[in-house]
Amino acid sequence: MNCELAKQISLTDLLKKLGYTPTRTTRIDWWYLSPFRTEKTASFKVNIDKNVFYDHAEGFGGTTLDFVMKYNDCDIKSALELLKNDSFSFHQPIIVSSNIIQEPIYTIRAIKPLTHPNLIQYVNERNLSLKMAQNYCKEVHYTLNNKSYYAVGFQNELDGLELRNKYVKMCLGKKAVTYFDNKSKDIVLLESWSDYISFLTLYPNTEKQYDYLILNSVAMLNNTIIKTPNNYLYKCTNGELYKCINVQMDKSINNALYKELKYERIICCFDNDKAGDSATLKVVQAYQNAFDGRKMYENHKDLNDYLLTINRNDLT
């Protein structure tokens, strides 16, 4: 088994073998509940013409080989071995015309302050500071496939909205990071907005003490942080910052402009799981001044899981 053969293996056949069935299909796209998390609304799409997938909530996609590596949290060599030891169809499925329906369409109906009782309850159940949640999150009302929903919304740098409630974990619009620049010499890297609000709930005095970069998915790590230079961790050395951000330049010129780190310390506060371990290792290996900041919650999955074990009265 080599990479090219692996990429030809039908994703839909592989998903079927793993026990996943599409919730809806079009002539080209098949939609599934994501194999990577629990969700109520399908956000995982397979383009059967190109035999590639895209997870809209994670902002991540790729070939059959990419899927196997992420699904099994393994490298290319291990993924090829897994595929070699099993039998998957190399043909693309035939679509029955009666299955053809419209692509999922969403409309944002309202973005307003976070006040809905059910969403307040959701915030409280996660032991998050309501004040902090209301400062950084909004109440988003939207329609998806002609059905109305509402959720806590957290905006990213491309005006996409990370949506969460008791039943939904998804992104409307483009997937991107969220960056808070407080002119600090230290930056904290986090996976999700709930980790960010958990951090501020635990340590409210640090709200302006650090800069913060929320990935909104560890899948954003490589292009945002590991791929250098970037305008989150590096500063423009010639003083012409607007050129660095707004003008498309030759790569060599761009590298020359971005060559000095902004931060004395880069603090990684990712999840305590395989993905979080991998993300932390990548950042620590890429930057000498980066370190693992997870010791405070080393026996818990993430910051919010740790926060749930603490009596909120002890924090006030």
N, C-alpha and C positions, 0 to 999 in steps of 0.2 A: 504494500500500500504506500503510495506517495501522495504528496499534497494535491496534485492535479486530479488524481482519481478520487481523493477524499472530497474535493469540492463538487464533484459530479454526483455524489450520493444525494438522493432526493431528501430534502429537508422534511417534506410532508410525510414521507414514509418513515423517516427516523422519528418524528414526533408521534406518529401513530404507534410505533413500536414502544415508545416510552409512555404511552397511555394518554396522549393529548389529542383531542379532536377539535376541529375548527368550530367556532360559534357562528361564523358567517363566512360566505365566500363571494368573490366577484370573478370576472373572467380571468383576472390576473392575480389578485391578492386573496389569500386566506388569512383570516383573523383568529387568533387563539388567546385564551387567558395565559398570561405570561408564565413560562416554566420556571422563571427566576424568583417569583414572589406570589403571594396571595392577592388576588384582585377580583373585583366584581364585573368590571368592564374590560373587555379584551383590548389590549394595547400592543400585542405581539403580532406582527404581520410577516407573512412569507410571500414574496413575489415568486410565483411558480414559473414564470417565463425565464427569469434570471437565476432562480434557485438560490435566493439570498433572503435573509430575514432582517427585520428592524424592530427593535423594542422601543416604542415611542416614549414610554415612561422613564426608561433608563437612558435614552439617547445613544443607544449602542446597536450595532448591526454587523452583518458580515456573511460569510459563507458557512457551509456545513461544518467545515473545520473550525471556524471561529466559534460556532455554537457549541460544539463538543468540548472545546477548551474551556469556555465559560461555564457550561453546565456541570462539568466535572472538576472545574478549578485545576486544570492541569496544563502542561506545556504541549508543544506541537508533537513531540516524540510520543508522549503518552496518549494523546488524542488519536494519532495514527494507529497505535497499537490497539486501542479500544475498537476502532472502526475495522481494523484488520481481523479481529477475533469475533466479529459479528457479521451478519449478512443483511445488507440493505439494498433496496431496489435502486437501479441506476436510471430508471425512466421517470419522466415527469407525469403527474396525474392528469387525467382528462376531466375537464369541468363539464358538469351537466348544466345546460342552459337554465333550467328551472331554479338553480341555486344562485343565479346572478342577482345581486342586490346592490344598492348604492354604497359607496364608500362612507365610513363614519364621518359625519359633519358636526362640528361644534360651533356654538355661538355663545359668546360671553354676554350675558344680559345685564349684569350689574357687578360692580366692585365697590364695596362700601366698608365702613368700620366693622370690626369683628364683634357682633352683638347677639347673633342668633343663639337661643338657649341650648340647642343641641350641639353647636360648635363650642360654646363655652363649657359645656359638660365634657366634651372631648378633650379640651385643653386641661381641664381640672383633673380628669381621669389619668392624664399623663403626668400629673403633678407639676405642670409647667406654670411659671408665673404668668397670670393673666395679663398683668400690666405689660410685661415684656412681649408677650404674644400679640397684644393689641398694638404695640408700638411698631412691630416688624411684619405683621401679617394682616391680611384683609379677609373679608367675607366675600366669596366669589359665587355668584349665581350664574349658571350656564346651562345650555341645552346640548345634549349629545345624542345624535340619531333621533331627534325630535322628542326626547325625554328630558325633563327638567331636573337639575341637581343643584346642590350647594356644598361648599367645602371651604376649609381654611386654605387661603392662597398665599404663597410666598414668591415674590417676584425675583427673576434672575436678570442677568446683565443684558439679555436680548429681549426683555419684556415678556418672556415666557412665564407661566404660572405653575409652580409646583403645588398640586392640590392634594390635600389630605383630609379625611374624616374617618369615621369608624370603619367604613367599608371601602374607601377608595384611596389608591396611591398612584398618581399619574401626573403627567405634565401636559398642559395646554400650550401650544406654541412651541418655539424652538427651545431645545435643551441647552442650558448654559450654567455657568457658575454664578454665585452672588458674592460681591466684594464690598467690604466696608473699610474705607480708608480713614483712619483716625490719626494719621501722621505719627504712628508709633514706630519704634525701632524693632518691635517684635510682632510676629503674625501667627495666628492660630488657624490651622487647617482642620476643617470639619467635613463630615460626609453629608449631613442633612440639616434642614432648618430646625428640626426638633432637637438635634444635638446642640445647635447654636443657642436656642432658647433655654435648653437644659443647662448649658454652660453659664449663661447669664442669670439663670435662676439660682444656681449654686454659688456663683461669684458675681453678684450684681455690681460690685465696685470695679469690675474689669471691663465694663461695657465700652468705655473710651480708652482703656489702658492699652489694649492691643488693636491691631488691625485683624480683620477676619476674612477668610476665604472659605465659603461653603460650596463644596463641589456639586451638591444636589445629586450626585451619583459618582462612585469611584471610577466609573467608565470615563469620566471627564478628565481624569488625572493626567494621562499621557500627553494629550494635546494642550492642556492648560498649564501644567506645572513641570512635567518632566521634559517636554520639548522646549528647549531654550534657544534663544532668549525669549522671555515673555514679559509683558508690561504689568504683571501682578507682582512678581518677585524682583524684577530688575528695574533700574531707573535709567532714564535717558541721560546720557552724559554730556550732550552738547547744548542742553537747555531748550531745544526745540521740540518739546513734547508733542505738540500738535502734529508734527510731521510723522513722528513715530506711530501715532494712533490713526491718523486720518489719511495718510498718503501711502499708496502701495509702492514699496521700494525694492530695489535689488536686495537679495538675501544677505550678501556680504556687507552692504551698507547698513542694513538693519542690525546685523550682529555687532557692527562697530558701535552703533548708537547705544545698544543695550548690552553693557558689559560689567556693570557694577550692581551688586545686590542692594536692595533697599533695606534689608533686615539683618539685624545682628543675631536673631534667633528665629527659627522656623519650628513651631511646635505642632506636632501631628497628634490629633485627637480623633483618630478613626475608630471603627468598630473593632472589637476583639473577636474577629473571625478570620478565615483564610483570606478573604478579599482585603480586609483591613490590615492584616499582617503584610500582605504583598504590597499594598499601597504605601504603608509606612516604610518598608524596606527600600522601595524605589526612591522615595523622597530623601531618606537618610543617605543612601548611596550617591544621590545626585548633588546633595548640598552638604558641605562639611559642617555648617552651623545648624543643621536640622537634627531634631531628636524626637524620640518617642515619648509623648506626654500622657500615655494611657495608664500609668502606674496608679493614679488616683482611683481608677475604676477597673483595675486589672482582673477582678473576679466577676465582672459583669459584661454583658454583651456590648453595651454602649453607654454613653452618658445618660440617656434617658432611663435605661434599665437601672443604672446606679441611682438616679434621682428618685425612682419609685420606691427605693428601700429606705429613703430618708424621711423623717417627719418634717413636714414643711415648717412647723412652728420653730424648729431648731435653726432654721435659716433666717428668721426675722429677728 
